[in-house]
Amino acid sequence: MSVALYDDARARTFEPFALTRPASEMRAGAVLMRRRWERALETVATGLIVATHLREFEDPDSPPVLHDDIPAGTVIANARCAITLDTLPAADAWRVEGRIAGVRLPVPLASGDLRDGRLDLASLVAPGSRVVDVIGWWIDQVWDYVRFLPALLEHDIECLAEAIELERGLHLTKIGDYPAYVERGARIDPFVIFDCHAGPIVVRRGAEVAAFTRLVGPCAVGTDARVLGGKISTSSIGDASRVAGEVSHTIFTGHANKAHDGFLGHSILGRWVNLGASTVTSNLKNTYGPVSLWTPDGRRDTGLQFLGTLAGDHVKTAIGTRLTTGTVLGAASNVFGDRDPPKVVQPFSWGLRGEAYEIDRFLAVAERVMVRRNVVLTPRMRRTLERAFAERWTVTL
């Protein structure tokens, strides 16, 4: 079965990530959104349907962007719908909370028909089709990744545990009634506490958890990640990330670095983010009221009492950076200066004085950073970042 992940018009507004990353490559719960659909359909995604400026998008293990006609029988899946990891029942279309989340094409479809993101998948459901209702979570706003994180993690961890080979013979210091799972090939040092009072924990292959770490469930530590000490609770640590300090309700998309002290709460970090030592976030207003957030459509009330920082791909912060509640850091911004950052920092910013990060200098740094994790900045990746620089948004407050 072929499956293509579709970024609709709403998904393309999910800044500060949409400038450099499709919604299919965002982490929802314990896995990337694309992986959710691959597991549920028991297949591998064959393509992405994304905004024009991402037409050459490439990431480790990501499928190519589709440019040709899409054959009949292909499943078009909405990249904003976090379906459960359970196998989907046989159907022609799958519906979540009254909305079509995925549809099997009855006839071929030109990829251009989906290019602007405005096509509703419901219009592709043929009369008489078998439509099945399934369980899932719609990501209608970018902060919904944080809103639904605890529920997604708890469900995902139990599903993942059914499919992984567990490391045998480990003696874990575990408290609480929920289970803890360690995949074969992971390393757990002595003096690590698995706190399973509030939810389960999974540590994937190749990951390392250092002594004097307290993992608090629900929590997922991804492949080849390193947890270097501290208290990590209700978080999804993406592949090859480095994490230490106090972290709560946070998503690391992958290859991100928070290797030092400093509180990080109710936040999302894109790929290749590096937080300087003692970078701290606020995730609760002094008034205890709902947090507002900058979006491309203006400032919005999120309805969340807890919300920290959304940091796009390749963001870097200086040591001692202090980020206020509901901060948005645009992709590729280098955040430093003689004052605290504002609530929103434009992408490709160099410092806090309104200067643009010269694209050649940025690409040289990105290449240097990525090779440290054995990832090559390919020509396609380079061109995608150059287009993002050309398409970068400005702040209207």
C-alpha positions as a printed NumPy array, in Angstrom:
array([[  0.   ,   0.   ,   0.   ],
       [  1.284,   3.485,  -0.881],
       [  0.659,   6.405,   1.475],
       [  1.354,  10.105,   0.945],
       [  1.281,  12.665,   3.774],
       [ -0.612,  15.848,   2.933],
       [  0.067,  19.234,   4.514],
       [ -3.208,  21.112,   4.223],
       [ -3.49 ,  24.9  ,   4.363],
       [ -3.77 ,  24.984,   8.149],
       [ -0.674,  22.822,   8.627],
       [  1.283,  25.306,   6.511],
       [  0.673,  28.01 ,   9.139],
       [  2.36 ,  26.073,  11.962],
       [  5.188,  28.489,  12.607],
       [  7.96 ,  28.605,  13.641],
       [  8.271,  25.153,  12.053],
       [  6.416,  25.366,   8.711],
       [  9.1  ,  27.549,   7.133],
       [ 11.558,  24.645,   7.099],
       [  9.564,  21.511,   7.972],
       [  6.383,  19.755,   6.791],
       [  3.82 ,  18.776,   9.408],
       [  4.444,  15.125,   8.574],
       [  7.955,  15.5  ,   9.996],
       [  6.799,  17.009,  13.293],
       [  6.891,  14.791,  16.375],
       [  3.455,  14.084,  17.838],
       [  3.663,  12.008,  20.977],
       [  6.498,   9.489,  20.869],
       [  6.983,   9.403,  17.089],
       [  6.93 ,  11.58 ,  13.985],
       [  3.478,  12.156,  12.529],
       [  4.505,  10.277,   9.397],
       [  5.506,   7.258,  11.484],
       [  2.041,   7.179,  13.011],
       [  0.449,   6.643,   9.623],
       [  3.127,   4.191,   8.497],
       [  2.548,   2.031,  11.539],
       [ -1.246,   2.243,  11.383],
       [ -1.261,   1.284,   7.688],
       [  1.621,  -1.206,   8.055],
       [  3.572,   0.361,   5.207],
       [  6.23 ,   2.961,   4.423],
       [  5.26 ,   6.416,   3.198],
       [  6.102,   6.98 ,  -0.449],
       [  5.793,  10.753,  -0.639],
       [  4.965,  14.118,   0.865],
       [  2.632,  16.827,  -0.414],
       [  3.888,  20.134,   0.92 ],
       [  4.109,  23.887,   0.359],
       [  5.995,  25.004,  -2.734],
       [  8.999,  26.381,  -0.856],
       [  9.531,  22.882,   0.637],
       [  9.443,  21.149,  -2.754],
       [ 12.954,  19.714,  -2.233],
       [ 12.562,  18.968,   1.473],
       [ 14.848,  16.231,   2.721],
       [ 15.416,  14.879,   6.21 ],
       [ 16.969,  11.673,   7.525],
       [ 14.74 ,   8.819,   6.294],
       [ 12.029,  11.133,   4.91 ],
       [ 10.283,  10.205,   1.644],
       [ 10.523,  12.548,  -1.358],
       [  8.1  ,  15.331,  -2.147],
       [  5.607,  14.226,  -4.803],
       [  5.528,  16.088,  -8.119],
       [  3.891,  13.555, -10.447],
       [  0.367,  12.182, -10.664],
       [ -0.653,  10.082,  -7.663],
       [ -1.941,   6.636,  -8.698],
       [ -5.289,   5.184,  -7.7  ],
       [ -5.115,   3.139,  -4.525],
       [ -2.718,   5.532,  -2.797],
       [ -3.795,   6.618,   0.67 ],
       [ -3.677,  10.393,   1.135],
       [ -3.308,  11.073,   4.866],
       [ -3.73 ,  14.43 ,   6.541],
       [ -0.432,  15.24 ,   8.27 ],
       [ -2.289,  17.102,  11.04 ],
       [ -4.146,  14.055,  12.304],
       [ -2.363,  12.064,  14.998],
       [ -4.11 ,   8.75 ,  14.691],
       [ -3.375,   6.041,  17.224],
       [ -0.589,   3.557,  16.495],
       [ -3.067,   0.692,  16.27 ],
       [ -3.5  ,  -0.974,  12.876],
       [ -6.272,   0.714,  10.929],
       [ -9.244,  -1.419,   9.866],
       [ -9.711,  -2.024,   6.144],
       [-11.618,   0.872,   4.569],
       [-11.719,   3.353,   1.729],
       [-11.51 ,   6.293,   4.134],
       [-10.861,   6.884,   7.827],
       [-12.682,   9.518,   9.857],
       [-11.556,  11.094,  13.142],
       [-13.986,  13.222,  15.15 ],
       [-16.231,  13.704,  12.135],
       [-13.451,  14.739,   9.743],
       [-11.807,  12.663,   7.015],
       [ -8.226,  11.994,   8.089],
       [ -7.211,   9.632,   5.297],
       [ -8.663,   8.416,   1.997],
       [ -7.692,   5.778,  -0.532],
       [ -7.812,   7.355,  -3.994],
       [-10.479,   5.74 ,  -6.161],
       [ -8.919,   7.286,  -9.294],
       [ -5.534,   8.882, -10.068],
       [ -5.011,  12.431,  -8.817],
       [ -2.705,  15.161, -10.067],
       [ -0.381,  16.205,  -7.24 ],
       [ -0.958,  19.791,  -8.338],
       [ -4.562,  19.523,  -7.12 ],
       [ -3.189,  19.388,  -3.581],
       [ -0.379,  21.852,  -4.049],
       [ -2.004,  24.88 ,  -2.404],
       [ -3.308,  22.819,   0.536],
       [ -6.914,  23.953,   0.149],
       [ -8.417,  20.648,  -0.99 ],
       [-10.507,  18.936,   1.704],
       [ -9.87 ,  15.184,   1.709],
       [-13.606,  14.624,   2.151],
       [-14.044,  15.682,  -1.477],
       [-11.99 ,  12.648,  -2.563],
       [-14.301,  10.111,  -0.927],
       [-16.318,   8.404,  -3.641],
       [-20.052,   7.701,  -3.161],
       [-20.62 ,   4.352,  -1.513],
       [-17.12 ,   4.209,  -0.004],
       [-16.461,   2.341,   3.227],
       [-15.767,   5.066,   5.792],
       [-14.6  ,   3.902,   9.224],
       [-14.416,   5.999,  12.384],
       [-11.081,   5.67 ,  14.214],
       [ -9.461,   7.304,  17.238],
       [ -7.04 ,  10.178,  16.852],
       [ -6.157,  13.733,  17.798],
       [ -6.433,  16.658,  15.397],
       [ -3.611,  19.178,  15.586],
       [ -5.617,  22.288,  14.744],
       [ -3.12 ,  24.744,  16.242],
       [  0.634,  24.467,  16.625],
       [  0.323,  24.421,  20.422],
       [ -1.865,  21.31 ,  20.229],
       [  1.34 ,  19.235,  19.988],
       [  1.93 ,  20.288,  23.605],
       [ -1.73 ,  20.108,  24.615],
       [ -2.091,  16.449,  23.614],
       [  1.429,  15.301,  24.531],
       [  0.561,  13.441,  27.78 ],
       [ -2.333,  11.506,  26.224],
       [ -0.369,  10.665,  23.086],
       [  2.673,   9.504,  25.037],
       [  0.69 ,   7.224,  27.301],
       [ -1.002,   5.555,  24.36 ],
       [  2.103,   5.434,  22.136],
       [  4.41 ,   3.872,  24.708],
       [  2.123,   0.921,  25.313],
       [  1.773,   0.341,  21.556],
       [  5.502,   0.657,  20.903],
       [  6.296,  -1.791,  23.682],
       [  4.367,  -4.5  ,  21.843],
       [  6.696,  -4.275,  18.836],
       [ 10.172,  -3.771,  20.327],
       [ 12.63 ,  -6.331,  21.655],
       [ 13.24 ,  -5.539,  25.301],
       [ 16.625,  -5.615,  27.003],
       [ 16.654,  -8.565,  29.372],
       [ 18.356,  -8.846,  32.731],
       [ 18.313,  -5.142,  33.558],
       [ 17.834,  -4.128,  37.153],
       [ 15.89 ,  -0.874,  37.04 ],
       [ 15.153,   1.348,  40.009],
       [ 11.462,   1.823,  39.289],
       [  8.716,   3.391,  41.374],
       [  5.016,   3.58 ,  40.538],
       [  2.594,   1.13 ,  38.985],
       [  2.946,   1.957,  35.278],
       [  5.503,  -0.106,  33.313],
       [  8.959,   0.899,  32.084],
       [ 10.359,  -0.513,  28.843],
       [ 14.001,  -0.511,  27.733],
       [ 14.66 ,  -1.638,  24.178],
       [ 17.565,  -3.944,  23.496],
       [ 20.655,  -1.893,  22.695],
       [ 19.894,   0.95 ,  25.104],
       [ 22.164,   1.692,  28.068],
       [ 20.925,   2.586,  31.551],
       [ 23.572,   3.643,  34.091],
       [ 23.26 ,   2.937,  37.813],
       [ 21.373,   5.473,  39.949],
       [ 18.702,   6.156,  37.302],
       [ 15.146,   6.355,  38.648],
       [ 12.153,   5.394,  36.51 ],
       [  9.245,   7.256,  38.107],
       [  6.154,   5.531,  36.746],
       [  3.553,   6.947,  39.116],
       [  1.832,   9.013,  36.386],
       [  2.558,   7.061,  33.213],
       [  4.776,   4.555,  31.386],
       [  8.336,   5.113,  30.137],
       [ 10.155,   3.763,  27.09 ],
       [ 13.855,   4.046,  26.208],
       [ 14.65 ,   3.094,  22.604],
       [ 17.678,   1.322,  21.158],
       [ 20.981,   3.151,  21.128],
       [ 19.82 ,   5.609,  23.783],
       [ 21.862,   6.255,  26.9  ],
       [ 20.539,   7.436,  30.26 ],
       [ 23.239,   8.683,  32.618],
       [ 23.423,   8.261,  36.371],
       [ 21.41 ,  10.659,  38.526],
       [ 18.623,  11.001,  35.959],
       [ 14.989,  10.82 ,  37.028],
       [ 12.67 ,   9.91 ,  34.171],
       [  9.047,  10.68 ,  34.996],
       [  6.351,   9.067,  32.889],
       [  4.762,   9.28 ,  30.522],
       [  8.113,   9.764,  28.821],
       [  9.756,   8.489,  25.621],
       [ 13.506,   8.565,  24.967],
       [ 14.189,   8.071,  21.251],
       [ 16.848,   6.129,  19.393],
       [ 20.453,   7.225,  19.987],
       [ 19.353,  10.   ,  22.36 ],
       [ 21.401,  10.796,  25.46 ],
       [ 19.87 ,  11.888,  28.739],
       [ 22.71 ,  13.334,  30.771],
       [ 21.138,  13.834,  34.178],
       [ 18.345,  15.818,  35.78 ],
       [ 14.585,  15.409,  35.929],
       [ 12.906,  14.686,  32.582],
       [  9.126,  14.397,  32.818],
       [  6.234,  13.945,  30.376],
       [  8.493,  14.563,  27.387],
       [  9.297,  13.103,  23.979],
       [ 13.05 ,  13.058,  23.37 ],
       [ 13.654,  12.726,  19.63 ],
       [ 16.392,  10.726,  17.978],
       [ 20.024,  11.72 ,  18.608],
       [ 19.044,  14.549,  20.987],
       [ 21.075,  15.508,  24.075],
       [ 19.086,  16.44 ,  27.177],
       [ 19.937,  17.437,  30.739],
       [ 18.578,  19.627,  33.522],
       [ 14.905,  20.066,  34.315],
       [ 12.592,  19.32 ,  31.391],
       [  8.812,  19.018,  31.493],
       [  6.104,  18.483,  28.842],
       [  8.535,  19.146,  25.987],
       [  8.998,  17.736,  22.487],
       [ 12.476,  17.388,  20.96 ],
       [ 11.887,  16.802,  17.248],
       [ 15.349,  15.274,  16.894],
       [ 19.067,  16.128,  16.827],
       [ 18.479,  18.908,  19.356],
       [ 20.838,  19.829,  22.161],
       [ 20.009,  20.874,  25.705],
       [ 22.993,  19.364,  27.444],
       [ 23.225,  21.773,  30.38 ],
       [ 21.237,  23.032,  33.348],
       [ 18.211,  25.233,  32.864],
       [ 14.449,  24.696,  32.976],
       [ 12.597,  23.865,  29.747],
       [  8.836,  23.419,  30.043],
       [  5.823,  22.922,  27.756],
       [  7.954,  23.656,  24.7  ],
       [  8.82 ,  22.302,  21.253],
       [ 12.338,  22.268,  19.82 ],
       [ 12.848,  21.738,  16.085],
       [ 15.778,  19.793,  14.662],
       [ 19.304,  21.087,  15.219],
       [ 18.289,  23.466,  18.011],
       [ 21.034,  24.199,  20.524],
       [ 20.182,  25.847,  23.842],
       [ 23.152,  27.505,  25.49 ],
       [ 23.981,  26.622,  29.082],
       [ 21.491,  27.985,  31.622],
       [ 18.901,  28.894,  28.993],
       [ 15.607,  28.907,  30.867],
       [ 11.975,  29.141,  29.798],
       [  8.911,  30.418,  31.571],
       [  5.854,  28.264,  30.994],
       [  3.428,  29.958,  33.404],
       [  2.349,  33.596,  33.608],
       [  2.521,  35.432,  36.927],
       [ -1.246,  35.884,  36.657],
       [ -1.771,  32.137,  36.097],
       [ -3.946,  33.111,  33.139],
       [ -4.053,  31.64 ,  29.621],
       [ -0.954,  32.105,  27.468],
       [ -1.157,  34.032,  24.197],
       [  1.139,  33.244,  21.284],
       [  2.238,  34.973,  18.097],
       [  0.998,  33.284,  14.914],
       [  1.084,  34.33 ,  11.239],
       [ -2.549,  35.408,  11.714],
       [ -1.772,  37.597,  14.724],
       [ -1.53 ,  36.984,  18.44 ],
       [ -3.835,  34.2  ,  19.637],
       [ -5.12 ,  33.103,  23.015],
       [ -4.089,  29.446,  23.293],
       [ -6.389,  28.617,  26.185],
       [ -3.398,  26.897,  27.825],
       [ -2.232,  27.846,  31.286],
       [  1.179,  26.298,  30.603],
       [  3.117,  27.049,  27.405],
       [  6.82 ,  27.769,  27.05 ],
       [  8.893,  28.251,  23.897],
       [  8.421,  27.095,  20.309],
       [ 11.856,  27.045,  18.652],
       [ 12.139,  26.363,  14.908],
       [ 14.846,  24.293,  13.236],
       [ 18.463,  25.402,  13.702],
       [ 17.709,  27.918,  16.483],
       [ 20.649,  28.726,  18.774],
       [ 20.525,  30.562,  22.106],
       [ 23.364,  32.154,  24.048],
       [ 24.283,  31.079,  27.569],
       [ 21.972,  32.439,  30.217],
       [ 19.159,  33.255,  27.775],
       [ 15.818,  33.857,  29.499],
       [ 12.699,  33.131,  27.449],
       [  9.31 ,  34.371,  28.581],
       [  5.984,  32.527,  28.526],
       [  4.734,  31.826,  24.993],
       [  7.913,  32.733,  23.1  ],
       [  8.317,  31.979,  19.378],
       [ 11.848,  31.671,  17.976],
       [ 11.891,  31.657,  14.179],
       [ 13.89 ,  29.008,  12.343],
       [ 17.637,  29.609,  12.072],
       [ 17.594,  32.524,  14.512],
       [ 20.725,  33.026,  16.596],
       [ 19.454,  34.518,  19.844],
       [ 21.937,  36.631,  21.803],
       [ 22.295,  40.211,  22.94 ],
       [ 22.358,  42.587,  25.869],
       [ 18.66 ,  42.187,  26.715],
       [ 16.099,  39.419,  27.097],
       [ 14.571,  38.181,  23.817],
       [ 11.129,  39.497,  22.838],
       [  8.081,  37.225,  22.637],
       [  8.789,  36.532,  18.97 ],
       [ 12.1  ,  36.485,  17.079],
       [ 12.08 ,  36.544,  13.288],
       [ 13.651,  33.617,  11.409],
       [ 17.248,  33.979,  10.293],
       [ 17.866,  36.705,  12.89 ],
       [ 21.419,  37.418,  14.014],
       [ 21.118,  38.652,  17.587],
       [ 18.355,  40.921,  18.821],
       [ 19.119,  44.104,  16.89 ],
       [ 17.134,  43.243,  13.786],
       [ 20.102,  42.042,  11.72 ],
       [ 19.672,  39.197,   9.251],
       [ 21.826,  36.094,   9.551],
       [ 23.782,  36.048,   6.276],
       [ 22.694,  32.9  ,   4.471],
       [ 26.207,  31.729,   3.563],
       [ 27.363,  32.128,   7.166],
       [ 24.305,  30.299,   8.432],
       [ 24.78 ,  27.387,   6.013],
       [ 28.428,  27.041,   7.005],
       [ 27.433,  26.773,  10.656],
       [ 24.589,  24.345,   9.895],
       [ 26.951,  22.087,   7.964],
       [ 29.457,  22.174,  10.832],
       [ 26.755,  21.306,  13.377],
       [ 25.201,  18.488,  11.381],
       [ 28.431,  16.653,  10.597],
       [ 29.026,  16.317,  14.347],
       [ 26.012,  13.979,  14.373],
       [ 27.124,  12.225,  11.172],
       [ 24.464,  13.915,   9.042],
       [ 25.44 ,  15.519,   5.731],
       [ 23.942,  18.837,   4.634],
       [ 22.924,  17.683,   1.179],
       [ 22.406,  19.981,  -1.82 ],
       [ 18.631,  19.515,  -1.475],
       [ 18.729,  20.457,   2.2  ],
       [ 20.85 ,  23.477,   1.339],
       [ 18.432,  24.655,  -1.35 ],
       [ 15.466,  24.186,   0.988],
       [ 17.132,  26.39 ,   3.608],
       [ 17.984,  28.985,   0.958],
       [ 14.326,  29.093,  -0.074],
       [ 13.304,  29.393,   3.567],
       [ 15.629,  32.38 ,   3.879],
       [ 13.993,  33.976,   0.844],
       [ 10.492,  33.228,   2.177],
       [ 11.178,  34.157,   5.808],
       [  8.398,  35.971,   7.599],
       [  8.559,  39.244,   9.443],
       [  6.905,  40.064,  12.727],
       [  3.723,  42.107,  12.902],
       [  2.747,  42.599,  16.545]])
